[in-house]
Amino acid sequence: MTSLPDIPLPSSIRSRHVDGINGLRMHVLEAGFETRGRPCVLLLHGFPELAFSWRKVMPALAAAGYHVIAPDQRGYGRTTGWDPSYDGDLNSFRLLNLVRDALGLVAAFGYNSVDAVVGHDFGSSVAAWCALVRPDVFRSVALMSAPFAGPPPLPFNTADAPPRPKPEDPVHRELAALPRPRKHYQWYYSTRQANADMHRAPQGVHDFLRGYYHHKSADWKDNKPYKLQGWTASELAKLPTYYVMDLARDMAETVAGEMPSAEAIAANQWLPDRELAFYSAEYARTGFQGGLQWYRCGTSGEFIAELQTWSGRTIDVPSCFISGRQDWGTYQRPGVFEAMQKTACTNMIGCHLVDGAGHWVQQEQPAEVSRLLLAFLQSARAAG
């Protein structure tokens, strides 16, 4: 690790490692570390990102008086102690073990609780489960770009009519049978070949990530999301190809067709090439399998029974949702955005769609995201 290059960070953010976090040596970015006694905020990234994705909001949170901690999560970046192989220990990547990682990191820094856990993309799921399972530690939660529907339900009223085995979801077969055959990206990400498709992309990791980030950003002008009517092949086929892919294409091929021009890349202010180069160097070194294991935990259905322990429970600490107005992630699972606001979160004090941002909201519109997070933290503290 000592031979790795420096991270291109603002001077107010430092990089460090913390040992002994649930079997990990965790790489952490930290701001507001200069003085003791500050309230803490924990930031959890998604895929394919890193703690680095929070670099633009961390200084604002620290300037407001917070100790801000952002780890490379299990499977990512400079955090070590996880198995990088497809055939490795999938169990270690399940949601509740990711919550245990977060809990261990908070404790390692000497906190009994944090003012907020903030999660983006798949990190939003981890943050939601942190708040659901340990509301005494995670005293508020900000979910970003991926809404939360609540825990899976237990089979109910089955004593005299035992439940039948759950049938296979027909949507995947129906997607493949469409006139334009399609497949869902999460199930593609769960395949053995997905990591190699991206890690050994014909265009190289750097250009693959440039195309991927562009395709899901507000810069891609066809990102005009709206509510879908249901989890059916005909409705899901309305999603862009980064979510519902053409059946015969892998993800590298999918985003290659949407590669921005050299002029657009040169003009990009939210992710200039010198910053993208850090992402691409890290993923070229580690591959993508660590993050893909998270998707496999979900699509396998293997860990649903464990999550059903919290069936019927809600997130009762103060919560908010922040997403880009041009982000399809808000609506990619029909009904979840509404369920989050109506049932899953009982104390939601803000739901914000930020104009001029796609999926990478805290990178595309960091000033507005910082403002919204600080307003939420103030409101949550007052409510608490």
Residue pairs with C-beta under 8 A, 6 or more apart in sequence:
1 17
1 78
1 80
4 78
5 281
6 15
7 15
7 29
7 52
7 278
8 274
8 275
8 278
9 15
9 29
9 52
9 55
10 55
10 58
10 59
12 31
12 58
12 59
12 62
12 63
13 29
13 30
13 31
13 55
13 58
13 59
14 29
14 30
14 31
14 33
15 27
15 28
15 29
15 30
15 78
16 27
16 28
16 30
17 25
17 26
17 27
17 28
17 78
18 25
18 26
18 28
18 105
18 108
18 109
19 25
19 26
20 104
20 108
21 101
21 104
21 105
21 108
22 97
22 100
22 101
22 104
23 81
23 92
24 74
24 79
24 80
24 81
24 82
24 101
25 79
25 80
25 81
26 71
26 72
26 79
26 101
26 105
27 51
27 71
27 72
27 77
27 78
27 79
27 80
28 51
28 69
28 70
28 71
28 72
28 105
29 51
29 52
29 54
29 55
29 58
29 69
29 70
29 71
30 67
30 68
30 69
30 70
31 58
31 59
31 61
31 62
31 67
31 68
32 38
32 61
32 62
32 63
32 65
32 66
32 67
32 68
33 67
38 65
38 66
38 67
39 65
39 66
39 67
39 114
39 115
40 66
40 67
40 68
40 69
40 106
40 109
40 111
40 114
40 115
41 61
41 66
41 67
41 68
41 69
41 114
41 115
41 116
41 117
41 118
41 377
42 69
42 70
42 102
42 105
42 106
42 114
42 116
42 117
42 118
42 138
43 51
43 54
43 57
43 58
43 68
43 69
43 70
43 118
43 119
43 120
43 123
44 70
44 71
44 73
44 102
44 117
44 118
44 119
44 120
44 123
44 124
44 126
44 127
45 51
45 52
45 53
45 54
45 70
45 72
45 73
45 76
45 120
45 121
45 123
46 53
46 119
46 120
46 121
46 122
46 123
46 124
46 145
46 146
47 121
47 122
47 291
47 292
47 294
47 295
48 198
48 209
48 212
48 279
48 283
48 288
48 291
49 76
49 120
49 121
49 279
49 360
50 72
50 76
50 77
50 279
50 282
51 70
51 71
51 72
51 77
52 77
52 275
52 278
52 279
53 120
53 360
53 362
53 363
54 68
54 70
54 362
56 362
56 363
56 366
56 370
57 362
57 366
57 369
57 370
57 373
58 68
58 70
60 366
60 367
60 370
60 374
61 68
61 370
61 373
61 374
62 68
64 374
64 377
66 115
66 377
67 109
69 105
69 106
69 109
71 79
71 101
71 105
72 78
72 79
73 79
73 98
73 101
73 123
73 126
74 82
74 92
74 93
74 97
74 98
74 101
74 290
75 82
75 84
75 93
75 289
75 290
75 291
75 293
75 294
76 286
76 290
76 291
77 282
77 286
78 282
82 88
82 92
82 93
82 290
83 89
83 92
84 286
84 287
84 289
84 290
85 289
86 192
86 195
86 289
88 293
90 293
90 296
90 297
90 300
90 302
91 97
91 303
93 290
93 293
93 294
93 296
93 297
94 297
94 302
94 303
94 306
95 125
95 126
95 129
95 297
95 303
95 307
96 129
96 133
96 303
96 306
96 307
98 126
98 129
98 294
99 126
99 129
99 130
99 133
99 134
102 117
102 126
102 130
102 138
103 130
103 134
103 137
106 113
106 114
106 137
112 137
113 136
113 137
113 138
113 139
114 137
114 138
114 139
115 139
115 140
115 377
115 380
115 381
116 138
116 139
116 140
116 141
116 142
116 373
116 376
116 377
116 380
117 127
117 130
117 131
117 138
117 140
117 141
117 142
118 127
118 141
118 142
118 144
118 373
119 125
119 126
119 127
119 128
119 130
119 141
119 142
119 143
119 144
119 146
120 144
120 145
120 146
120 361
120 362
121 144
121 145
121 146
121 329
121 359
122 146
122 291
122 294
122 295
123 144
124 143
124 144
124 145
124 146
124 147
124 148
125 146
125 148
127 138
127 141
127 142
127 143
128 141
128 143
128 148
128 315
128 344
130 137
130 138
130 141
131 138
131 140
131 141
131 315
131 317
131 319
132 151
132 310
132 313
132 314
132 315
133 310
135 315
135 316
135 317
138 317
139 317
139 318
139 380
139 384
140 317
140 318
140 319
140 376
140 377
140 380
140 384
141 315
141 317
141 318
141 319
141 320
142 319
142 320
142 321
142 322
142 373
142 376
143 319
143 320
143 321
143 322
143 340
144 321
144 322
144 323
144 361
144 362
144 369
145 322
145 323
145 324
145 327
145 329
145 330
145 359
145 361
146 329
147 321
147 323
147 330
147 333
147 336
147 337
147 339
147 340
148 315
148 336
148 340
148 344
148 345
149 333
149 335
149 336
149 339
149 340
149 344
150 313
150 314
150 315
150 339
150 340
150 343
150 344
151 307
151 308
151 309
151 310
151 311
151 312
151 313
152 304
152 307
152 308
152 311
153 308
153 311
153 312
154 308
154 311
154 312
155 163
171 184
171 231
171 232
171 233
171 236
172 183
172 184
172 187
174 232
174 233
175 181
175 182
175 183
175 184
175 233
175 236
175 237
175 244
175 247
176 182
176 183
176 247
177 233
178 233
178 234
178 237
180 237
180 246
181 246
181 247
181 248
182 233
182 236
182 237
182 244
182 245
182 246
182 247
183 244
183 245
183 246
183 247
184 236
184 243
184 244
184 245
185 242
185 243
185 244
185 245
185 251
186 295
186 298
186 299
187 299
188 194
188 245
188 250
188 251
189 251
189 292
189 295
189 296
189 299
190 292
190 295
190 296
190 299
190 300
193 250
194 250
194 251
194 288
194 292
195 287
195 288
195 289
195 292
197 250
197 251
197 252
198 205
198 208
198 250
198 251
198 252
198 283
198 288
199 205
199 283
199 284
199 287
199 288
201 207
201 208
201 252
201 256
202 252
202 256
203 211
203 252
203 256
203 259
204 280
205 280
205 283
205 284
206 276
206 277
206 280
206 284
207 256
207 259
208 251
208 252
208 255
208 256
209 276
209 279
209 280
209 283
210 259
210 260
210 265
210 273
210 276
211 255
211 256
211 258
211 259
211 260
212 242
212 251
212 255
213 271
213 276
213 360
214 220
214 255
214 258
214 259
214 260
214 264
215 240
215 242
215 254
215 255
215 258
216 223
216 240
216 242
216 327
216 328
216 329
216 358
216 359
216 360
217 223
217 270
217 326
217 357
217 358
217 359
217 360
217 364
218 324
218 325
218 326
218 356
218 357
218 358
218 364
219 260
219 264
219 268
219 358
220 240
220 258
220 358
222 240
223 240
223 326
223 327
223 328
223 358
224 326
225 326
225 327
225 328
225 330
225 331
226 331
227 331
227 334
227 337
228 235
228 236
228 238
228 239
228 331
228 334
229 235
229 334
230 334
230 335
231 333
231 334
231 335
235 334
236 243
236 244
237 244
239 328
239 332
240 328
241 249
241 254
242 251
242 254
242 255
243 328
243 332
245 251
245 254
246 254
260 268
265 273
266 273
270 360
270 363
270 364
270 365
270 366
271 360
271 363
297 303
314 343
314 344
314 345
314 346
315 344
315 345
315 346
315 347
316 346
316 347
317 347
317 380
318 347
318 348
318 349
318 376
318 379
318 380
318 383
318 384
319 345
319 347
319 348
319 349
320 348
320 349
320 350
320 351
320 352
320 372
320 376
321 340
321 341
321 348
321 350
321 351
321 352
322 350
322 352
322 354
322 361
322 369
322 372
322 373
323 329
323 330
323 352
323 353
323 354
323 357
323 361
324 353
324 354
324 356
324 357
324 358
324 359
324 360
324 361
324 364
324 365
325 353
325 354
325 355
325 356
325 357
326 355
326 356
326 357
326 358
327 353
327 357
327 358
327 359
327 361
328 359
329 359
330 337
330 353
331 337
340 348
341 348
341 351
347 383
349 376
349 379
349 380
349 383
350 372
350 375
350 376
350 379
352 372
354 361
354 365
354 368
354 369
354 372
356 364
356 365
357 364
357 365
357 368
357 369
358 364
361 369
362 369
